[in-house]
Amino acid sequence: MDAKLQTFLQKFQHLKINLEDITSATNNFNEKNRIGRGGFGNVYKGELSHFEGRSMVAIKRRNLDPRNLQGTPEFLKEIIMLSQYKHENLISLLGFCYERPEMILVYEHASCGSLDRYLNSPRLTWTQRLKICLDAAKGLSYLHDPRETHHRLIHCDVKCSNILLDDQWNAKVSDFGLSLMGSANEKNSLIVTPAAGTVGYCDPVYEMTHTLTKESDVYSFGVVLFEVLCGKFCCTFDKNGFVQEKFVPTWIESYKEKKLNDVIFKHPTLQPLNQNALETLSDIAYRCLNESREERPTMAEVVRELETALVIQELNKSEESCDWKESISYYKGITMNADPPLNYTSTLKLWVLLSKGVLLNEGKTWFSLNENGEHCEMISSRACVLPSVSENYPWSSGYSSRFAMGTYHSVRGRFKTRVVAQFLSPLVTYTVNLVFKFMLPEKGSKCRLISLKYKLQGEEKNATSYLAYERGDGCWVAELYQFISDQRTVDLEILFDRFDYTFPVIEVEGIEFRPLEKENMHSLSDSYANWEKKLPIDYQDIIKLSKNSIQLKTQMEEEVYSIFCRGFLINDGQEWFSLDKNGKKCYMLSATTVGIEGETHRWRSLPKSRFGEVVELKEREFKIVGEINYQLLSFQTYATYLVYKLPRDQSRYEAPVEVIEVVDEEGSGSDHIEYFYLRSHQTPVIKPKAYQCTHNPLHRPKIKGIPEQRDDGWMEVQIWQLQTAATSNVIHVSLKLTTCGAETLKGLIIEGVELRPV
């Protein structure tokens, strides 16, 4: 059997991880590293290298029983299933180890644990609860969807403990040991199998007939929805492990009698669930528990209803809202010819539809409302791109687009547009964006160099959009202009001239008008709220690293927290420690400590620097090499910022800088590349008319790769991102930075590198 098993596992060699590495990462399966226990065995956390890089992982170790192969089918099934099914709301398999008697599976680490831990916790808001349910529903819908190319997968054990949460509270469905595969591209799959699953969640029809369908997962998910709604498990057990009380019948009866408010989860610190959101959530949960499988919704329907409930809760609007009632006739008017026609039963449902986005103008315009009720509008490329002799490429329907007419295929970035927006909100600051997708997406990158030249009709000088960033809907956005709308319509002719530096092939979806999202400005008092919980547990150890540790020790804890927020020098004045507004650790290393390496550079004293010494560069390339003490960071994702000053003559700093992580001693880099700019590039502002107020794009969200002025007078720009790991003593950083132009970085002064939580 072992030989056959080893032969079978050959096809998954890229997932293989040595037992020695796993025992080292878990400190020989130390109890301190254990984060869970299940029927399969214990789960541990540890930092490991795997085929996607190196990160904190969850390590599931099978209960050792060398006398038999108990658990082998489930072990193999998870490897097969999770190798084939990839989705952001499914837990990812990162590797496995099969070295008798060990059978170990390695997954991405969901640092917040499983949903069952938070059912009766006020820590999760109703918005977060709805978002978690929606994420899990999307994962299950992906498994069930017969339109996908993969075979349908029936999970068979949907429950709260199998819904894991990462550090951003994104939900991921896990544990595929009991899953069964059906045929692809067929409407129904029925499998006859012995009853399995978890008491309380199991489909009653499945328990009686042993016939399994995707609707069995739907029933189980309905139980999960009611558990989240009511803040308690679906049943209780006595000391012998037998079911003591089942709550599902009670929940169903409460729904029928419209008495859900009697059983819904409440807490003094928890903002109530919007009644319209409650109705939407409870309606779909009840339908999931229908005795007849044929009457249960599909998971795709569940996703749509949960999206609606989430939008309602986030908007927290009602039909009595004055602003909404005054505008309702306008919205009804512009959506009369929506494509496809809108189907809604109340004005609130119409608001939800508009918040998600609808197609207008025979499918040529995408219209939506943001959370402030401001209008967003996108004109399809088919409606706005003008015929061009210089770049005559076909229209493409091969890329998923909200517009049925497809996207415009551009190689050199040369095309003309005539953009007419009709539905803008008056006196709102808008950004004008090019929305597109790359034909060859770059793995792992959320920010890419684009350097696209463009100008308005009649202008002589080109502007440049330097970087594009990926947003939540999978599209990439390059910002072109900003302006304040004085009316609902605007007519622009934009000429796109070329790409500089690189020549990405893009599929243009359209030109978008989106209200400018202002940066959240937090007052100093916000930072001091609940300071007792924000002060690090190990703050006394950190104080010992300070140059002024004696003075700090004499302070009261609240005063110490105040000093921590302002920041102070540690480790002989070569590093800087502080806390952000949420009490997360921030850490800055001087250029001396982090290690700036280059062909020619020089150290020089600079009293204006907090460290008193800086590095001045002379060539076009340098490296950042150093080790970071994990004790001085919180466990989460950190953005890495270069802190610097430019000389007076900034003309040579026009070109972007490429960043590659060096992964071996020969200086080879990874396939992950980032770009950033050292000079601030202001978005062009479309000049206002005489009667309009002037506009200066301030307090906008920070865009990765674009520098910002710091309060201390220095410049900073995000150059990298890393994940901390509590099981490592140090974090190794090795980055190679090279300007993409011919110019050198002569005169660039580097103060250091700062790490702040994302």
N, C-alpha and C positions, 0 to 999 in steps of 0.2 A: 504493500500500500504506500509506504514512504517513497519508493522509487517512482511509482505512478504520480504521486502528488508532486514530487520534485519536477517531473517532466511537465506536468500541467502548469506549474508555476513559472516555467521558463519564459512564457510569453509575457510575464509581468516583471521581468528583470529590472526595469527602470524603477520599480517600486520597492525593490529589496533593500532592507536596512539591516546591518549587522547587529547581532545580539549584544556585542561588546559596546557598541555606541549607545544602545538603548539602556543597558545597565548603568553606564556612566552618566547618562542624562537624568536618570531617575535615582541616582545615588544608590544603586543596587536595590531598586524597588522599595526605597525607604518609605515608611509610613507617613512621613512629613510631606512626601510628594504625591500621596494618594488623594485624588479629588472626587472619586466616586466608586460605587460598588453596584454590581448587577448580577443577573443570573449567569452571564458569560464569565465574569470575573471582576477584578479590580481595574480601575482606570487611574493612571498616573499622569502628571504633567512633567515636562522636561523640554529642554532646548535641543533640537536635532537638525542636522543637515539632511535634506531630502531633494527630490528631483525638481522642486520649485524654488529651492534656496535653503535658507536656514531660518528657523522661527521656533516659537513656543508651540508645542504640540500636545495632543492628548494621546496617551498610550494605553490601549485596552489589552490587558493580559488575560489569556484564557486560564481558568482554574486548572491547576496542574493535576493530571491524573494519568501517569505514564502507562497504566494498565489498559486503557482503551482510547479510542479516537473521538470521544464525546466532544461535540462542538465543532468537529471538522467541517461538516456541510455548511454550517452557518459562517464559519471562518472563510471558506472558499466563496460562498455566495456574496458576502460583503465585498470581497476583492473584485469579483466579476461585476456586480451591480454598480459599485461606485467608480469603477474604471470606465463604464459605459455612460453613466448618467451624470452630467455636469450642469449644475445650475447654482446661482448665487444663494438660493434658499435651501440647498441640500448641503449637508456637511461633506467636506472634501476628504477623500482618502489620500494620504500623503506617502504611505508606505506600509510594508508589512515585514515581519520576521518569522521564518519557519525554520527553526533549529531545534529538533526534538530534544526535550518534550515541549518546547515553547512554541506557542502560536500567538503572535502579537500583531495587532492592527494599530496603525498610527494615523491619526486624524488631525485636521486643523483644530486648534484649541479655541473653544468657545469660553472665554474667560469669565462670563457672568453665570455660567452653569445652565441648568435646565429650568423651563418655565414653571414646573411644579413648586419650585422654591419660593415663587413670588405671588402665588394665587391670592393670598390674604395679606400681601404687603402693600402699604401705601406708597412704597418707593416707586411703583409703576403708576404713572398717570393713565387716564382712560385713553388718551391719544396713543401712548406707548403700547397699551394693551391691544388696542385695535390694530396698530401697526404690526405687532408681533403676530396676531392672528392672520393678518393679511399676508405677511411674509410666508408663514407656514402653508397657507392655502395656495400660494403661488408655487411653492415647491411640490405640493401634491398634485396640483393641476398639470404641472410639467410632466410628472410621472404618468398621469392618466391620459393626457391629450393624444388621441389617435391620429391627429394631423402631423405629429412629430415623426421623424424618420425612425426613431427608436421603438422598440417593443414597449407596449404598455406594461407598467409595473404596478402591482397592487402591494401596498406597504404591509398590510396585515397587522400592524401593531402601533397604530396612531394613538398617542397619548401625550400628556403634558411633559412627562419625564423624557420623552424622545424628541422634544422641541428644544434645541439648544440656543443660547443667546451669546453673541459676541460682545466685545467691549463697547460697541455702539448700539446695543440692544437690537441688532438685526437677528431675526430668527432663522434657524436652519434645521430642517428635518433630519433626524439621524436614526441609526440602528435598523439596518436592512436585513438582519439575520433571518427573519421570518418571511421576507418578501417573496412574492411569486410573480413570474413573468407571463404575460399574455401575448397574443398576436398583435402585430403592428397594423395600423390603418384599418381597424375594424370597429364597428360601432359598439359591440358588446363583447366582453370576455367573461366566460363562466368556467370556473375551475372547481373540481370536486376534490376536497382535501379534508383530512381530519381537523377538527376544530382546534384553533390556536388563538393566541392573542392574550389580552389582559382583561381580567374580570372588571365589569362595569363599563368598559369601552367597546366590547365585542358586539357586533351586529346580531340581534336576536334571530334573524332569518338564517344567518350563517351558523349559529349555534344549533339550530333545529335541523337544518337540511345538509350541513357540511358543504354547501355550494357557495363559492366565494366569487364576488364581483367587485368592480371598483366602487360600487355603492356601499360596500361594507366599510371601506375607508371613509366614505362620506358620513356614515352614521357615527363612526368613532370621532371624526372631527367635530360633529355636532355636539358630542359630549364635551369635548375640549372647549368649545365656544361657551357652553353653559357654565363650565367650571371657571373660566375667566370672568364671565359675567357675574357669577355668584360668589367668587372668591373662596371656593372650597372644592375638595375632591368629590368625585361622583359617588363614592361610597366609603364607609368606614369598616374597620375590621376589628375583631376581638383579639384577645391575647394569643389565641391559637391560630390566627391567620384566616379565620372564616369571616365571610361578609356579615356585618352587623346591621348596616342600614344602607339602603340605596336611595339616592336623591333625584335621579333622573325622572322617575314618575312624578315627584313633587314639583320639579321644575316645569315639566310639561303641563301639569294641572294649573300652576301659577300663570303660565303663559295663556292658556285657554281662558282663564278667569280674569285676565288683565290685572293680575296682582304681582307682576314681576318686581315692582318697587318694594315689595315686602321681603324679597329674597336677594335682591341685587346687593353686591358688595359695597359697603359704605365705610368711610373713615373720616374723622373730623378734619384731617389735613388734606384729604383728597377732593379735588374739584369734581362736582357731580357729572355724571354722564348726561350729555344732551338728550332730551326725551326723543327727538327724532332719530338720533343715532341709536338709542336704545331700541326703538321700534324696528329699525332696519336690521340691527344685529340679532335681536331675538327672533325676528321673522325667519331669517335664513337659518339660524340654529335650530328652530323648531322644524323647519322643512327637512333638515338633514336627518332628524330623528323619526321621520315618517315610517310607519310600519311597512308600507309598500315601497319596495325598492324603486319601482317605476315612478313614484311620486317624489323621490328625493332629487335635489338639484345636482347638476354636475359640479365638479370643483371649479370649473371656469365660471359658472354662475355664482358660486360662493365668493370667488375673487371679486367679481363685479359688485356684489352687494356690500362686501367689506370695504371696498374702495369708496363706495357711496357713504357708508357709515363714518369712515375716517375723514372724508372731506367735510361732512356735516359737523363732526366734532371739532375739527380744526377751525372751521369758519365760525362755529358757534353762533349761527344766525337763526333767525326765526321769521316766519311769515309776517310778524308784526313789525319788523324792522322798517323804520320810516324811509331810510335811503333806498332800501331795496324796493319798497312799494312804489316810490316815486319813479323808479327806473324800469319797473316791470313791463310797462307797455313798450318801451324802447327795445328791450331784449326780446320780447315776443315778436316785435316787428322784424328785427334783423334776422331772427332764426326761423321765420316762416318758410324760407326756402333752403333750410339746412340740408346737407347731403351726407348721410341719409337723413330722412325726416326725424325730428326729435319726438320722443314719446315720454311724456311726464304727466304725473297726476296732481302735482302741486307746484306752486311757485318755488318752494324750497328745492324740489327735485330738479327744476329748471336751473336753479343756481348751481346745484351739484354738477349737472351736465356741462354747464358753461365753465365751471372750475376745472373739469377734466379736459375740456377743449372740444370744439365742434368745427366741422367743415362748412364754409359758406361760399357764396359766389360760384356755384356749380363745381364745388370741390377745389377751387383755386386758392382759397384763403382759409387759414387755420386761426380760429378766434378762441380766446380763453380769458378767464378772470384770475388774477392773483389773489392772495389771501386778504389784500386790502381793498378788493373790489375794483382794482385798476385793470384796464384792458391790455391784453397782449395780442399781437397780430403777426402772422407770418404769411408772406406772399410766396406761393410756390415758384420754383425755378421756371417751370413751363409757362407761367403767367408773366414773369418779369425778365427773363433772359432774352435779349434781342439777337437776331441772326448775326453771325460774325464770320467774315471771310478768313480772318487770321487763325481761328480755331474752330474747325467744323467737325465736331465730334457728336456722336449719336446721343440721343436720350436713352436713359437706362431704366429698366423696370426690375433689374436684378437685385436692387438694394431695398430693404424694407423702408418704406416711407409712409408718412401719414397721408400723402397725396397719391391717389391712384394713377395719376399721369406720370409718376416716376421722378427721376432726378436727372440733373445735367452733368455729363461726364466731362471734366476738365483736366487737362494734363499740365499745361503751362501757366494756368491762372490768368489767361487773357480772354475776357468776355465782357459784354456790356449788359446793363440792366436798366429797366425803367420800372420803378417801384411806386405803386400808388396804394397807400394805406387809407382806409375809410373809417375805421372804428376806434381811433385813439381817444384816450381820456384827456380832456383839456387841462392845461397847466400842470402836467406831469412830466418829470424828467425821464426821457427815453434813451435807451441805447439802441443803435442800429447794428445788427449782427448778421454776419454770414453764417448760415447753418449748413453743415455738410458732414460727410463721413469719409474717412480715408479708405482707399481701396485695399491698402496693406496696413492694417492697424499694428501699432507697436505694442508688444506685450508689456503689460504692467504699467504703461505710462498714461497719466491722466493730463499731461501738459506736454505739447509738442511744438517745436519750432515750425513756423509757417512763413514768416516774412513776406507777406502779400502786399504788393504795391497797388494803390487804388486812388481815385480822385472823383470829385463831383464834376458833372458836365460844366464846362466853362472855367474850371480851375486849371492853372498851369503846373503847379507843383504836386507831385504825388505824396500821399500819406502812406504810412506803413503799419499794417497790423502784424505785430511781431510773433505773438504766441497764440496758439489755440488751446482751449481746454475742453475736456470731455465733461458733460454734465449727466444728470441722472437718467435721462431718456435715451442714452447711448449715442446722441449726436455730439458733434464737435462744434464749437462756437469761436469765431474770431470777431472781436469787437471792432467796428468801423467808425462810428460817430456817436455823439451824444447831442441832445437838443431838448428844449422845453416845448411841448406841444401847445399851440395857441388855439387849435381847433381839432376836429375829429379827423380831418383829411390832411395828407401830406403827399407831395409828388417829388420824387428824387430820381435823378439819372446818375448812376454810379458806374464808372469805367474801371474795370479790373485790368491791371497792366501786366503783372508777371509775379512769379515767386523769386525771391533771392535765396542764395545759399543752397537750398535743396529744391527739388522739384517733385513734391508729392502729387500723386494722382488722386483727385477728390471727386466725390459725387455730391453736387450742390443740391440741397433740398429746397432752400429758399432764402429770402431776406426777412429778418425778424425785427419787430419793434417791441421791445420789452422794457417795462418800467425799471428804472435804476434801483437796485437793491442796496440800501444804505447799510453801512457797517454798524453793527450793534455797539452802541457807546455805553460803557458801564461806568457808573460813578464809583468813586473811591469807597463810598459807604457800602456798595454792593459786595466789595471784596471782603469786608469785615463781618458780613452776616454769617452766623454760625461758625465763628473763627475757632471755637474749641474743637470742632470736628475736622477742621482743615489743617490744624497744626500737625505736622508729621509725628508719628509715634516715636521715631528715632531722632527727634529734634535736638536732644541733648548731645547725641553723638556728633551731629552736624555742627553744633556750637563749638565743640572741641577742635574742629578743623579751622575755626575762624581765627584771624589775627587778633581779634578783639574778644576772645572767648571769656576773659575775666569779667569784662564789662557786661557781656550778654548774660552771664550766669546770675548777675545781681538783679536782672529785670524780672518783673512779673510775667506770667505766661502770655497775657494779652499784649504786653509791650514787646515780648519776643516775637509774637506773630506779626506785629507791625513792622519790626525790623526785617523779618523774613520776607515780607511783601516788598519792601524797598530794595532788599538785596544787600549782600556784603561779600567781602573778599575772603577766600579760604585758601588753604594749602599754600602758605607762604606768599599770598597775594597774587598767585598766578591763575586762579580760577574764581568764578563769581557764582554765588548760589542765591536763588530767590524762589518765591512761590507765585503762581498766577492767581487770578481771581477765584478759581475753584479749589485752591489749595494744592494743585499739582506742582511737582518739583520742576524748576527750570535751572539750567546749568550752562554756564559759559566758560570756555577754555580760552586762555590767551593764545596768540599766535605762537608764542614760545612753547607752551605746553602741548598744543595739539600737533605741532610739527608741520611747518610749511617748508616743503622741499621744492627746489627748482634749480635750473642751471646757474642762474645768477640772481641773488637777492641779498639784501643786507638788513641787519637788525639796527634799529635806531630808537633812541629814547624819545618819548612824546608825553610830556606831562598831562596833556588833555585826555590821554587814555587812562581808563581806570586801572590798567596794569602797568602803566608807566613806560611800556616798551611795545613796539610794533614791528611789522615786517614790511619793507618796501620792495616791490617786485621790479624786475628789469626785462623779463622775457615774456613770451606768449603762452607759456605753459607752466603749471606748478602742481604740486600734490599736497593733499591734506592727509596726514598719517598720524594716528594717535590711538590711545586707549581711554575709554570712559568708564569711570567707576559706577556700577549699576546702583549702588546705594544712594547716589545723588540724583536718581531719576525715579519717577513713578513707573508702574508697570502698564505701559500703553504705547501707542504710536506717537513718535516724536518727529517734528519737522526740524531740519537742520538748516541754520541760517549762517551765511557768511556776513560778517560785520566789517565794514571797510569805509574808506574815504577816497574820493576821486581827486586828482589834481585839478588845477584851474582849467587847463586845456583838456577838455573832455572829448575832443573830436575823434580820437582814436578808439573810443569805447562804444562805437556804434554797433559793432558786430556782436552776435550772441556768443555765449561761452558754453561749451559742451562739457558735461560731467559724466564720467564713467567710473563705476566701482571697480577697483583693482582687486582681483580675486586670487592671484597667485604671485609667486616670487618673481617670475619673469616679467611682471608688469602688465599681464594680459587683463583685459577688462571683461565685464559681464555683458550680456546682450541687452541689458537695461541701460538706457541713456536718457539723461535729462538735459534741458537747456535753460539758461537764464540770461538776463541782461544786467549790466552794471550801471547803465544810464536809465533814468526814468523816461518813459515814453508816454507823453500825454495823449489821451484820446482826442482827436480833433472834435471841436464843437461847431455844429452848424450855427452860423451867426444868427442871432435873434433879430426880429424886426424892431423898429424904434419903440413901439409900445410894450415890448416884452421885457421881463426882468432878465438880467444877465445870468449866465450859468457858469459855474466853475465846478468840475467833477471832483468834489471832495467827499470824504467819509464814505467811500465806496468799499465793497469787500476787497480784501487783499487777494490778488491773483498770483498764483504760484509762478515764479520765474520773472516777475516784474518787481523791481526794487522799490522800497519805501523809505521815507525819512523817519528816523527814530527820534524819540523825545530827547535823547542824550546828544543829538547833533550828528551821529554817525548814520550811515546808510546800511540797510540790510536787505538781503534777498534770499529766498528759500532755494537751496541747492540740492537737497536730498531728503529722504524720509527713512526712518528706521523704527523697528519694533524692539522695545526693551524686553529683557527676560530675567525674571527674578532668580533663576538658577545659575546665572553666569556671574562671575566676579567682575569681569570687565567686558566691555563691548568694543570690538575692534573696528576702527574706521579707516578706510584707505580709498581716497577719491582722487582721480586724475582730472584736472580742469584745463581745457585748451580753448583759446579763442578761435572762432570759426573764420575770422578774417585774417588778413596778412599782417595786421597791426600787432604790436607788442602790448603787453600790459604794464609798460614802463610807467613808474610813478604811482601805481596803485598801492595804497597803504592798507594793510590788513591788521585789524585789532584782535580778531579771534573768531571763534565759531560758537554759536549759541544753539542750544536744544530746547525747544518749547513744545508742550503737548499740542497735538492737532485737535 
